[in-house]
Amino acid sequence: MRQTAYDVAALVARIVLGVVLLAHGLQKATVGMGRTIDGFEEMGVPLPPVSAAFAMIVEIGAGVLLILGLFTPLAGVLVLVNMLGAFLFVHREAGVFVREGGWELVAMIGLLGLLLAAGGAGRYSLDHVLFGRRGGFGFGRRHSTAPHTVAPPLDLPRRDNSGG
């Protein structure tokens, strides 16, 4: 039951986050790289051409990957890195509230990326269909269908301390 709840929550979170990221990335692509670079320059982001291209590619690429639930740990880490940059270079000094240009939105997006990277895409994803895994940082680890699997106790030889 708990696993199913995570799978459904991860599906909804992935799709919503993916749509939000995709919208922001397509917005950057639509206005053009020149205007996006100018905007990054005005905000004081270092290396504006590189940063703008990175942000646009991550937002579009990770957005699509999250919607599909494909390579979710990678997509989640890229989202976290992108939002960490937004926090450090743009929003940190403005306080918490997004209305004043603060960091609350980028923090939530970044932390959701971290959560999906660590917890995985869930069963309702291409990660699960293609790789038979839930995903997460332990991407190579297969998850048991048993609700609580415990390793069998080790049968180690006992040391004879009788002094003989």
Secondary structure by P-SEA (a helix, b strand, c coil): caaaaaaaaaaaaaaaaaaaaaaaaaaaaaacaaaaaaaaaaacccaaaaaaaaaaaaaaaaaaaaaaccaaaaaaaaaaaaaaaaaacccccccccccccccaaaaaaaaaaaaaaaacccccccccccccccccccccbbbbcccccccccccccccccccc
